[in-house]
Amino acid sequence: MRRLIAALLVLLAPSVAHAQRQSALCAAAIRHAEETHPTPPGLLLTIGKVESGRHTEDGGFDPWPWTLNVDGQGYVFPTEEEAVTFTREALARGAQTLDVGCMQVDLLYHPTAFRSLEEAFDPARNADYAARFLVALHDGPARGNWYVAIGLYHSRTPDLAAVYRMAVAAVGAGLPMPGLGPRVGQRFAPVRLALAGGGAVRLNLHRQPARIRRTLTACQIGRILGPYLRSRPAGC
């Protein structure tokens, strides 16, 4: 048995090392952005974990650079090339919302943020833009309040912003966050719906209120929210 375990560890080592290196790209870029821009220590990294965090093979929970969310469907890829290719195809199909990289910057809401998809996924540029955006929120609509700025990073809808602030607080405290940590090449559990007034809501279809006796699909939720959404959930 010991020999078998040892053999398995040898086989898994390259995969674990790859995951550590990829997550380290985000972490290093985010820390540099925090040092470059006047954000509270550790805040940007916590937001990065909420936005693109995944459970790595070594047991960690870290932001992942090759993450994207297309019209409410989240994906994680092992390499930049695969992520860029998938994103280019999504744009060609007419995606309505497209969040990319360590900090999940929406390319369609921030059309001038990056000069190319490769630049958008670059951890350093992605984190730097997110830091500048967060500071602009703090200095502008949040009126110097970081608590408000955190919510605005996600949505200008008060209830959604409040939920997001709680998520950031939970992750910052080291508490588990349901629905995060998608597997490579598979979809996130939550469904992201773009709101007509700006921002978005991310719903975990597997954790609905107990008073609902049946599980609602993304399409059913989309019909209920109706006029509050900019577009219907993908596939509906």
C-alpha positions, 0 to 999 in steps of 0.5 A: 500500500505504501508503494502504491501511495508513493507512486500516486504521489509521484504521478500527481506531483506535476499536476499539483505543481502546475496548479500552484504555479498558476494560482501563484501568478494571480496572487503575485499580480494581485499583491503587486496591484495592492502595493501600487494602488491605495487599497486596504492590505489583503482586500484585493486578494480576497475579492480575487478569491471570491471572483475566480477562487478554486480549490487547488489540488494541494488543498488551497483556495486561490484565484485562478487566472484562466477563469471566465464567465460567459452569460452566467456560465463559468469555466476554468481552464488549465492554460491561457491558450484554452481560455483565450480560444474559448473566449474568442469563440464566445465573442464570435457567438455574440456573448452578452456578458464576459468576465475574465481573469483573476479579477473577472473583469467584464470585457463588455462593460470595460471595453477599453480596459485591455488591448487584446484577450491575451492582455485581458487574461494577463494576471498583472494587467487584469489585477492592475485594472481591477485595483484601479477600478476599485479605487475609482469606486471608492473615490467616486460613488462610494464616497470614500467608503471601502465597505460600499466600494466592495459591493459596487465592484459587483453590483449597484443594486443594494441587495446584490451588493450586500450579498457580495460584501458578505461573501467577501467577508466570509472568504476573508475570514477563511470561511467556506463559500458554497458554489465556488471552486469549479473543476477544470473544464466544467461549469460553476454551480452558480448562474450569473444573470446580468441585470438591466440596471447594471451589475449582475446576480449570481445564483447557486441553483443547488442552494435554494430556500427550503420553502421552495418545494421544487428546484428552479432552473436558470430558465425558470428564474429568468422568467420570474425576474423578467424585466430586471434582466438585460438578457435571458439566461443562456439556453433559454 
